[in-house]
Amino acid sequence: MNGARRLAAWVATAVVLGAASTVGAQRGDAATAADAYPSATVTVSPSETAIGDNVLVQATGWPALPLQASVCGNNAMRGSQDCDLVGTRGESVRDGASTFRLKIGQPPIHCPCVVRVGTTDGSVVRQVPITIAGTPDGPLEPSTLAAGAESLRFQARIENGGATSWRRLLPLIAGPTHKTLVLTVQNTAQEPVTDVRIVGSVGRKSTEGEPLEPTTIPSIGPGSSIAVRIPVTLSVPAWGRYEVFGHVYGLGVPASFSVKTMNDPWGLQILVPVLLLVLAWWLRRREAEADDALLQEDSPPVGALDGERSQLPSYAPAHVTAY
């Protein structure tokens, strides 16, 4: 990941292979958005790759909304259900364009495979076919969900805690801070909803962050709700405001959630003066020890040895004659 050098290598590969391709929207909801952004395109190069490799993704003509890119099997016929959600990458759009590298992960279903790029609100979606070495092809499996047959509502909140014993003190000095994302998902439809997946991240802004552990809800019955608890860790130095954000997959269009949290390391206001006082004491002690050592080295001996002492008294009376 040497930045410009590897980026230039991928561009050169694209020119040699001529593998970049551009496709329009596949699903009906994306087709509607394409009318509003007909210039929104995506190119991926090289088009032949393998698991663990990186491909260069270039998006142009897009609205100023965050993007998400995923590797999908089954031609993404069932939307996010066919995609590698763990390897999904989020990117921002500047001046209608975005260029980034995407690591090829294993899709949850067989090929034909695509790189699927869309806005986080699902208003614009594009996908480009790719060939992944070692991933077999299979028949397309269309979605069995009828439009409007499901509806999810959810609420997100952050709970403090998660650390034990002395680790609870670490947030006070900007150390690792443990919190918990509590996401309550409710099914308001008359049919059960299955395979609901939650993919989230935490960072200082919603366009970048560290991924959270993906969570899957096997099934939510009609009118039922389930509360999911996902650990959240704020990395060192943990201070200021953060945003926990992500998406709930299981509907035709992914739904988004976002909740704020923060950490105030007020312990640093006490720790810093204490450390300065300890440092000053230690330096003063070293200085005193150095002064004592210097005094012992420079002080001449006082008096004489017993064999060198004069036999005369230290005070000679006047009538005593000195020899």
Secondary structure, DSSP 4 states (H G I P E B T S, - for coil): --THHHHHHHHHHHHHHT--------SHHHHHHHHH-TT-EEEEE-SEEETT-EEEEEEES--SS-EEEEEESGGGTTGGGGB-STT-EEE--BTTEEEEEEE----SSPBSEEEEEEETTSSSEEEEEEEEET--B-------PPTTS--EEEEEEEEE----GGGGGGGGGT--EEEEEEEEEEE-SSS-EEEEEEEEEEEEETTEEEEPPPEEEEEE-TT-EEEEEEEEEEPSS--EEEEEEEEEESSSS-EEEEEEEEE--THHHHHHHHHHHHHHHHHHHHHHHHHHHHHHHHPPP-S--GGGS-SS-SS--TTSPP-
